[in-house]
Amino acid sequence: MSRAMPVAQASAQRPVLLCVLALAIAGAATVAAHGLLALIGLITNAAFYGRVEMELVSPAGHGWGAWVIAVPVVGAVLIVALARWGTRGILGHGIPEVMEQVLTNRSRIAPRVALLKPVGSAISIGTGGPYGAEGPVIAMGGAIGSLLGQALTLTAVERKILLCAGGAAAMTAVFGSPLAATLLAVELLLFEFKARSLVPVMLAATFAQALRVAWGEAGAVFPMGEVGAVAFHDWLPLVAIGVVAGALAVAATAAVHGAEAIFAKLGGSWMWRPVVGGLIVGVIGWWQPRIFGAGYEEIAGLLGGHFSLMAVAVICGCKLAAWVISLGSGSSGGTLAPMLMVGGGVGVMTGALVERVGGVGVSPGLAALAGMVAFFAGGSRAFFASIVLGVEITQQSGVLWPVATAATGALFTARLLSQHSIMTAPVTQRGVSVPAEFDVDVFAHVRVSAVMEPVPQTVSSAMTVNALADRIGNHDPETSHHQALLVADEERGLVGIITRKDLLHALARGNGARRLDEVASTELVTAFPDEDLHDAVTRMHQHDIGRLPVVARGEERKIVGYLGRAAILSARRLRWEDEHQREPGWLARKQDAT
């Protein structure tokens, strides 16, 4: 009898390789991220100012007048050309497309998408599209990791880890947020919280941050004034900001779907939709030019409290409208910066309203940051990443519990109103199921003894093949319960296991008169009653078998149970009972007793 080495022991050296590869990917993703930002700056300067410079600038100071309406239209035409003669994979806002490749294509991103997606996004943002560079940057970094993972001999999980390492490193290069980038990868792409994936991804993100510091970019991406002590009475306005932001995030997601439906009803080729969307964005931007591009200056202005309430309402309202319309038209770009800008406006206005009605409020800067974090948490459902992002982009540790409060209110509200987020909705619309929550593997917390059949039926090793075939044919309950039977000697010691397939093969070969111990499988894979069900199931996968004899540890001929597929599935029943069966509390028991 033999037992296979567990997979975890067989692959113990793989994390070292993944960490080395993650560092290389982080370096490449950081350089690529800066290259994309330079390309966006080049296109923005050329499109809005007619000059050749790579510095990121706001398009709001252009001098085109009404002619500026044509700029997003021209950008949309170029994007459509790339999609038509390149690949339609460049459309969308980045993260959902990467998520779909993780869930359906074993984390394989096509080289053509990896090359053209950043170019399309740079054109979109550079010509006034109301997007940020974060989604495309994450997609580009993820593509670098995926391509390396496809070039090497790796498992699908290892390739996913490298994809996430590239995405986290690229996001860190832009936002200086290594922990938030890692958590975002965990919540939206990895769908697991394990050291095997956390270590390489976090290593890549921190290395990207180190390169960012070496590049001379150690400061906060969005500096804000020192946050003073937050009082007890500030909790209420923070919760209110979270609730409003969560509800608006759900409404925005629904509005995007509505815009998609409207564009689909226009008829004609799909290629007209981004162009029409660009035209509408151009008209909105002609009236309110601050909606063009990522809006980093506007985000900084909201955190600094530089806008009046009327300006906040107009700018952020127009940004939201332009963003929803452009997304609905199927253009290319990222969602994080627009969500921060819109959320910041929600925070400022909600905070002001609560202060006017209830007499308590927080500073405009903190209200803006709380709204940004809350809107992102409600819209993306990346709860922990959203909270940490608020701390990292401002480098203000004092904002942690205020933004966590707002994010909690937003997530609670958003989950009550909708099961889908703006990140998952595009994927689920295409029929792909996206994990909504982390769930501990039930097999890892159930012992084999809890689900095995404790007194399994056995057949004598001296029985002939014909005799067993007759008993099964006569529906003998002692031999018909399982597809396989344990073969035991006179002392009920385990000799082997015989399946119905083994029995049919023996009959077909004319071996009906032979004893069972001569035709049964004797090189057995077994399980122990005190081991985790996860290990036993892993062993079954390794050997492509559907059942295991359970034997005593140290006495591997002593039969103590039988583990089949039905028993394994019963572990799910145990988890279901834990979640759904209410047990009477001591108050109820006391009442029953009286």
C-alpha atoms as one frame of an Amber mdcrd trajectory, in Angstrom:
protein
   0.000   0.000   0.000   1.227   3.511  -0.802   0.178   7.053  -0.125   1.011
   9.963  -2.423   3.017  12.944  -1.201   0.701  15.932  -0.624   0.785  18.554
  -3.334   1.959  21.265  -0.913   5.116  19.280  -0.106   5.772  18.411  -3.725
   5.747  22.101  -4.722   7.510  23.577  -1.681  10.167  25.318  -3.786   7.758
  27.090  -6.123   7.174  30.206  -3.975  10.838  31.124  -4.280  10.582  31.044
  -8.059   7.366  33.086  -7.987   8.982  35.744  -5.790  11.938  36.081  -8.141
   9.639  36.357 -11.142   7.424  38.854  -9.280  10.403  41.167  -8.743  11.254
  41.086 -12.426   7.637  41.736 -13.356   7.465  44.630 -10.874  10.412  46.318
 -12.545   8.932  45.912 -16.008   5.447  46.983 -14.863   6.819  50.121 -13.183
   8.655  51.184 -16.317   5.598  50.404 -18.441   3.330  52.395 -16.100   5.521
  55.469 -16.362   5.630  54.977 -20.103   1.839  54.939 -20.256   1.604  58.104
 -18.158   4.119  59.778 -20.466   2.073  58.732 -23.493  -1.107  60.133 -21.903
   0.723  63.381 -21.201   2.010  63.547 -24.765  -1.445  63.030 -26.277  -3.088
  65.467 -23.833  -0.586  68.226 -24.627  -0.880  67.604 -28.356  -4.686  67.389
 -28.400  -5.517  70.324 -26.120  -2.505  72.626 -26.347  -0.829  71.794 -29.658
   2.580  71.160 -28.116   4.935  68.224 -27.753   5.396  67.548 -24.041   5.009
  64.466 -21.860   4.099  66.087 -18.555   0.636  65.223 -17.237  -1.543  68.330
 -17.438  -5.212  69.113 -16.998  -7.089  69.739 -20.274  -9.255  72.339 -18.501
  -7.031  75.270 -19.559  -7.315  74.670 -23.316  -8.068  77.492 -25.698 -10.068
  75.615 -28.338 -13.476  77.042 -27.454 -16.334  75.095 -29.020 -13.871  73.245
 -31.241 -12.907  71.222 -28.188 -16.036  69.113 -28.813 -14.184  67.491 -31.700
 -11.249  66.309 -29.559 -13.036  63.387 -27.781 -14.731  62.520 -31.092 -11.382
  62.202 -32.865 -10.091  60.126 -29.948 -13.110  57.817 -30.180 -12.547  57.355
 -33.922  -8.936  56.326 -33.286 -10.021  53.894 -30.561 -12.623  52.355 -32.851
  -9.950  51.932 -35.531  -7.698  50.136 -33.039 -10.574  47.902 -31.965 -11.665
  47.205 -35.545  -8.270  46.346 -37.000  -6.524  45.339 -33.808  -8.727  43.730
 -31.172 -11.972  44.631 -29.437 -10.270  43.535 -26.236  -8.998  47.116 -25.841
 -12.514  48.361 -25.016 -13.709  48.569 -21.415 -12.156  49.968 -18.274  -9.454
  47.387 -17.601 -10.119  45.515 -14.364 -13.300  43.631 -15.456 -11.526  42.438
 -18.588  -8.582  41.158 -16.556 -11.017  39.572 -14.101 -12.705  37.711 -16.940
  -9.380  36.333 -18.187  -8.603  35.105 -14.673 -11.975  33.387 -14.296 -12.462
  31.954 -17.781  -9.114  31.815 -19.579  -6.749  30.579 -16.859  -5.175  34.059
 -16.557  -4.043  34.166 -20.166  -4.041  37.645 -21.730  -3.445  37.776 -25.478
  -0.255  39.609 -26.588  -2.264  41.806 -28.960  -4.488  42.986 -26.103  -1.448
  43.551 -23.907   0.070  45.828 -26.570  -2.974  47.715 -27.815  -4.991  48.163
 -24.592  -2.571  50.751 -23.126  -2.432  52.606 -26.443  -6.231  52.762 -26.691
  -6.561  53.939 -23.098  -3.893  56.601 -23.581  -5.745  57.914 -26.624  -9.054
  57.909 -24.741  -7.731  59.724 -21.657  -5.438  62.014 -23.631  -8.274  63.211
 -25.855 -10.512  64.075 -22.908 -12.152  60.802 -21.986 -13.394  61.105 -18.372
 -11.207  58.267 -17.132  -8.138  57.617 -15.022  -5.045  55.676 -15.960  -5.331
  53.181 -13.089  -7.488  50.523 -14.729  -5.418  50.452 -17.936  -2.211  50.514
 -15.899  -3.382  47.532 -13.830  -4.414  45.723 -17.021  -1.041  46.466 -18.590
   0.924  45.290 -15.544  -1.258  42.211 -15.340  -0.626  41.509 -19.010   3.130
  41.603 -18.413   2.761  39.039 -15.639   0.411  36.921 -17.718   2.693  36.900
 -20.756   5.669  35.810 -18.666   3.477  33.171 -17.059   2.509  31.883 -20.499
   6.130  31.748 -21.628   7.161  29.579 -18.661   5.867  26.207 -17.509   3.537
  27.167 -14.668   0.176  26.213 -13.261  -2.869  28.397 -13.839  -2.746  29.552
 -10.204   0.924  30.509 -10.494   0.168  32.425 -13.679  -2.660  34.236 -11.869
  -0.261  35.208  -9.086   2.184  36.694 -11.594  -0.663  38.535 -13.325  -1.719
  40.053 -10.003   1.878  40.888  -9.124   2.173  42.891 -12.335  -1.141  44.643
 -11.759  -0.302  45.549  -8.149   3.142  46.830  -9.109   1.738  48.979 -11.908
  -0.948  50.481  -9.649   1.679  51.229  -7.012   3.813  52.994  -9.606   0.914
  55.403 -10.266  -0.663  55.829  -6.820   2.144  54.962  -4.415  -0.163  52.500
  -2.671   1.518  49.083  -2.315  -0.795  47.721   0.366  -3.977  48.965  -1.309
  -2.788  47.564  -4.638  -2.152  44.175  -3.049  -5.539  44.148  -1.352  -7.233
  45.197  -4.585  -5.609  42.228  -6.321  -6.782  39.948  -3.507 -10.375  41.209
  -3.540 -10.912  41.509  -7.303  -8.487  39.117  -9.002  -6.916  36.522  -6.708
 -10.113  35.612  -4.807  -8.008  34.045  -2.061  -6.112  35.161   1.040  -3.139
  32.818   1.176   0.569  33.310   1.758   1.393  31.592  -1.532  -0.162  34.498
  -3.433   0.103  37.365  -0.928   3.873  37.174  -0.616   4.781  37.462  -4.342
   2.122  40.123  -5.000   3.073  42.219  -1.981   6.757  41.789  -2.811   6.126
  43.131  -6.305   4.103  46.073  -4.978   6.685  47.064  -2.365   9.478  46.798
  -4.928   7.513  49.064  -7.243   7.130  51.521  -4.357  10.880  51.385  -3.742
  11.476  52.176  -7.422   8.975  55.016  -7.126  10.900  56.473  -4.201  14.154
  56.117  -6.123  12.418  57.945  -8.974  11.932  60.883  -6.587   8.195  60.323
  -6.008   8.099  59.540  -2.300   5.428  62.104  -1.412   1.677  61.663  -1.232
  -0.121  61.521  -4.556  -2.859  63.760  -3.158  -1.477  65.803  -0.257  -3.974
  67.182   2.202  -3.669  69.237   5.335  -3.056  67.595   8.673  -6.209  65.924
   9.948  -6.944  66.936  13.508  -8.568  64.841  16.170 -11.853  63.336  15.003
 -14.509  63.565  17.706 -17.227  61.112  18.705 -19.967  63.230  17.137 -18.186
  63.028  13.756 -19.249  59.380  13.448 -22.758  60.273  12.277 -21.759  62.450
   9.285 -19.198  59.827   8.256 -21.864  57.124   8.281 -24.193  59.404   6.321
 -21.485  60.008   3.725 -21.001  56.256   3.411 -24.697  55.499   3.010 -25.209
  58.186   0.356 -22.033  57.215  -1.510 -22.984  53.522  -1.475 -26.448  54.256
  -2.836 -25.036  56.527  -5.534 -22.469  53.887  -6.520 -25.274  51.388  -7.112
 -27.245  54.019  -9.049 -24.185  54.779 -11.173 -23.751  51.100 -12.021 -27.418
  50.902 -13.036 -27.016  54.093 -15.061 -24.114  52.561 -16.982 -26.313  49.574
 -17.855 -29.039  51.944 -18.923 -26.616  53.879 -21.126 -25.435  50.624 -22.695
 -29.048  49.689 -23.473 -29.728  53.101 -25.027 -26.635  52.917 -27.221 -27.575
  49.385 -28.270 -31.020  50.648 -29.389 -29.397  53.187 -31.695 -28.817  50.366
 -34.150 -26.087  50.213 -36.725 -22.539  49.093 -36.116 -21.003  48.956 -32.625
 -18.305  51.238 -33.972 -20.615  54.269 -33.867 -21.284  54.011 -30.139 -17.914
  55.239 -28.814 -17.988  58.059 -31.373 -21.439  59.205 -30.243 -20.302  58.879
 -26.635 -17.246  60.998 -27.430 -19.474  63.644 -28.975 -21.628  63.863 -25.834
 -18.538  64.008 -23.623 -17.196  66.792 -25.821 -20.384  68.832 -25.423 -20.353
  68.389 -21.635 -16.667  69.262 -21.542 -17.195  72.375 -23.640 -19.488  73.664
 -20.900 -17.464  72.251 -17.974 -13.871  71.490 -19.089 -12.858  70.065 -15.709
 -14.544  66.780 -16.623 -11.938  66.069 -19.299  -9.253  63.525 -18.451  -8.482
  61.844 -15.140  -9.254  64.848 -12.955  -6.253  64.550 -10.635  -6.158  68.309
 -10.072  -9.844  68.313  -9.183  -9.320  65.455  -6.706  -6.534  67.446  -5.051
  -8.789  70.500  -4.992 -11.574  68.577  -3.269  -9.175  67.304  -0.609  -7.882
  70.814  -0.115 -11.366  72.306   0.213 -10.741  74.700  -2.694 -14.185  74.490
  -4.325 -17.491  76.020  -3.311 -20.479  73.742  -2.848 -21.980  74.948  -6.128
 -18.729  74.259  -7.981 -18.500  70.803  -6.406 -22.068  69.967  -7.443 -21.562
  71.152 -11.034 -18.102  69.661 -11.616 -18.749  66.290  -9.989 -22.259  66.008
 -11.429 -20.975  66.644 -14.940 -18.085  64.221 -14.367 -20.509  61.515 -13.304
 -22.723  62.092 -16.350 -19.786  62.082 -18.769 -18.272  58.989 -17.151 -21.544
  57.018 -17.252 -22.200  57.950 -20.884 -18.664  57.174 -22.002 -18.620  53.814
 -20.208 -22.027  52.974 -21.645 -20.801  53.732 -25.150 -18.065  51.116 -24.795
 -14.989  53.323 -24.833 -11.661  52.569 -23.148 -10.297  53.864 -19.842 -10.129
  53.407 -16.062 -12.694  53.999 -13.344 -10.732  54.657 -10.167  -9.955  58.358
 -10.689 -13.526  59.218 -11.786 -14.883  57.329  -8.775 -12.584  59.295  -6.469
 -13.647  62.579  -8.026 -17.371  61.830  -7.915 -17.116  60.320  -4.444 -15.229
  63.347  -3.208 -18.063  65.562  -4.376 -20.628  63.329  -2.689 -18.662  63.492
   0.547 -18.379  67.277   0.522 -22.054  67.852  -0.237 -23.348  65.197   2.174
 -21.092  66.463   4.933 -22.327  70.025   4.393 -25.955  68.861   4.433 -25.552
  66.901   7.668 -23.809  69.864   9.284 -26.623  72.205   8.253 -29.389  69.866
   9.397 -27.820  68.233  12.424 -25.265  70.788  13.505 -22.355  68.312  13.397
 -19.913  67.849  10.573 -16.350  67.130   9.516 -13.911  69.264   7.588 -14.484
  69.506   3.814 -11.185  67.732   3.131 -11.987  64.775   5.367 -15.547  64.650
   4.038 -14.166  64.538   0.502 -11.731  61.728   1.336 -14.433  59.767   3.150
 -16.690  60.143   0.119 -13.931  59.002  -2.244 -13.226  55.891  -0.212 -16.930
  55.174   0.319 -17.872  55.564  -3.342 -15.018  53.316  -4.407 -15.910  50.725
  -1.747 -19.581  50.736  -2.743 -18.846  50.705  -6.448 -16.039  48.145  -6.548
 -16.818  46.149  -3.354 -13.041  46.144  -2.726 -13.635  47.081   0.897 -10.198
  46.789   2.480  -8.378  48.113  -0.577 -10.589  51.200  -0.547  -9.864  51.987
   3.096  -6.116  51.549   2.791  -6.080  53.520  -0.449  -7.473  56.540   1.388
  -4.582  56.379   3.837  -1.841  55.746   1.286  -2.739  58.380  -1.307  -2.787
  61.083   1.392  -0.148  59.593   3.723  -2.404  60.561   6.640  -2.698  57.747
   9.177  -5.245  59.733  11.176  -7.907  59.231   8.497  -8.009  55.461   8.955
 -11.051  55.048  11.201 -13.049  57.899   9.605 -12.696  56.477   6.088 -13.288
  52.952   7.418 -16.553  54.169   8.928 -17.674  55.684   5.633 -16.584  52.608
   3.661 -18.548  50.340   5.986 -21.706  52.383   5.507 -21.196  52.336   1.744
 -20.596  48.606   1.513 -23.595  47.837   3.716 -25.856  50.051   1.621 -24.534
  48.820  -1.712 -24.936  45.154  -0.759 -28.498  45.786   0.364 -29.355  47.399
  -2.960 -27.449  45.218  -5.425 -25.360  42.062  -5.594 -23.252  43.385  -8.469
 -20.597  46.079  -8.619 -19.314  48.203 -11.453 -16.315  45.845 -11.608 -18.256
  42.590 -11.708 -21.345  43.640 -13.684 -19.624  43.638 -17.126 -18.349  40.126
 -16.402 -21.594  38.685 -15.053 -23.458  40.129 -18.042 -21.404  37.790 -20.209
 -22.499  34.796 -18.141 -19.385  34.509 -15.956 -19.875  33.859 -12.245 -17.673
  36.080 -10.064 -16.874  35.070  -6.462 -18.589  37.606  -4.240 -17.063  36.639
  -0.886 -14.128  34.784   0.537 -15.119  31.449   2.000 -12.878  29.085   3.928
 -12.466  25.694   2.281 -14.863  23.517   4.249 -12.737  20.456   3.462  -9.802
  22.003   5.333 -11.801  22.175   8.571 -13.574  18.809   8.558 -11.925  15.597
   9.662 -12.279  12.460   7.603 -13.808  10.745  10.638 -16.690  13.249  10.659
 -18.014  12.213   7.250 -16.686   8.707   6.509 -18.809   5.588   6.660 -17.560
   4.172   9.966 -18.487   0.483   9.521 -18.064  -0.218   5.814 -19.167  -3.416
   4.163 -16.317  -5.698   3.142 -16.073  -8.812   1.041 -13.887 -11.806   1.748
 -10.630 -12.108  -0.134 -11.449 -15.813  -0.661 -14.696 -15.035  -2.510 -14.653
 -15.702  -6.249 -15.392 -13.173  -8.953 -18.471 -15.117 -10.047 -19.843 -15.222
  -6.497 -19.513 -11.447  -6.068 -21.029 -10.816  -9.499 -24.031 -12.966  -8.572
 -24.557 -11.133  -5.297 -24.437  -7.743  -7.023 -26.758  -9.001  -9.759 -29.232
 -10.134  -7.116 -29.099  -6.649  -5.513 -27.604  -7.924  -2.294 -27.666  -4.791
  -0.055 -24.290  -5.674   1.431 -22.577  -5.465  -1.968 -24.702  -3.008  -3.938
 -24.288   0.100  -1.805 -21.001   1.344  -3.346 -19.285   1.236  -6.714 -16.240
  -0.219  -4.973 -15.891  -2.728  -2.142 -13.102  -3.239   0.358 -11.549  -6.690
   0.206 -10.579  -8.066   3.640  -8.950 -11.235   4.905 -10.310 -13.539   7.609
  -9.116 -11.144  10.346 -10.818  -8.182   8.580  -7.454  -6.820   7.578  -7.417
  -4.710   4.426  -6.206  -6.638   1.390  -7.374  -4.492  -1.518 -10.283  -2.739
  -3.196 -12.358  -3.952  -6.136 -14.558  -1.759  -8.295 -17.371  -2.858 -10.566
 -15.121  -1.982 -13.481 -12.498  -4.411 -12.142 -15.191  -7.036 -11.794 -16.402
  -6.630 -15.384 -12.853  -6.792 -16.743 -12.219 -10.027 -14.818 -15.435 -11.591
 -16.155 -14.614 -10.482 -19.712 -11.234 -12.201 -19.477 -12.752 -15.488 -18.223
 -11.418 -15.075 -14.691 -14.749 -15.706 -12.954 -13.360 -18.550 -10.884 -10.454
 -16.527  -9.473 -10.355 -15.212  -5.920 -10.987 -11.508  -5.313  -7.535 -10.941
  -3.820  -6.117 -12.019  -7.187  -7.997  -9.409  -9.240  -8.483  -6.560  -6.771
  -6.246  -3.495  -6.646  -3.692  -3.996  -3.884  -1.525  -0.880  -4.375  -3.867
   1.221  -2.308  -4.195   4.911  -1.620  -5.665   5.349   1.841  -6.846   8.012
   4.264  -6.596   8.376   8.028  -9.589   9.264  10.203  -7.752  12.125  11.983
  -6.575  13.972   8.867  -8.275  16.901   7.148 -10.737  16.031   4.429  -8.862
  18.476   2.180  -5.763  16.244   2.212  -7.789  13.145   1.423  -9.605  14.850
  -1.460  -6.285  16.148  -2.821  -4.967  12.589  -2.792  -8.046  11.413  -4.696
  -7.445  14.092  -7.344  -3.797  13.122  -7.664  -4.642   9.498  -8.362  -7.930
  10.102 -10.219  -9.931   7.836  -7.922 -13.355   8.261  -6.375 -13.049   6.587
  -2.980 -10.516   5.811  -0.254 -10.288   3.110   2.407  -9.855   4.733   5.810
  -7.325   2.925   7.982  -5.877   3.429  11.458  -2.728   5.518  11.611   0.187
   3.165  12.249  -1.955   0.106  11.430  -2.620   0.518   7.726  -4.351  -2.877
   7.418  -6.933  -2.022  10.082 -10.120  -0.825   8.367 -11.921   1.953  10.231
 -14.017   3.522   7.460 -14.837   4.160   3.842 -14.646   7.596   2.198 -16.658
   8.033  -1.009 -17.959  10.956  -3.028 -21.254  11.085  -1.156 -19.439  11.323
   2.164 -17.277  14.148   0.849 -20.326  16.095  -0.277 -21.851  15.679   3.170
 -19.162  18.070   4.466 -21.070  20.791   2.659 -24.147  19.791   4.608 -22.242
  20.358   7.832 -21.349  23.890   6.697 -24.948  24.518   5.612 -26.185  23.478
   9.057 -23.696  25.843  10.715 -24.973  28.741   8.621 -28.723  28.101   8.539
 -29.841  26.060  11.545 -30.621  28.334  14.474 -29.886  26.812  17.860 -32.085
  27.783  20.811 -30.332  30.273  23.083 -30.313  29.988  26.846 -33.216  32.443
  27.102 -35.352  30.204  24.871 -34.324  27.099  26.806 -35.209  28.795  30.080
 -38.635  29.769  28.723 -39.273  26.206  27.522 -38.310  24.868  30.925 -40.870
  27.072  32.655
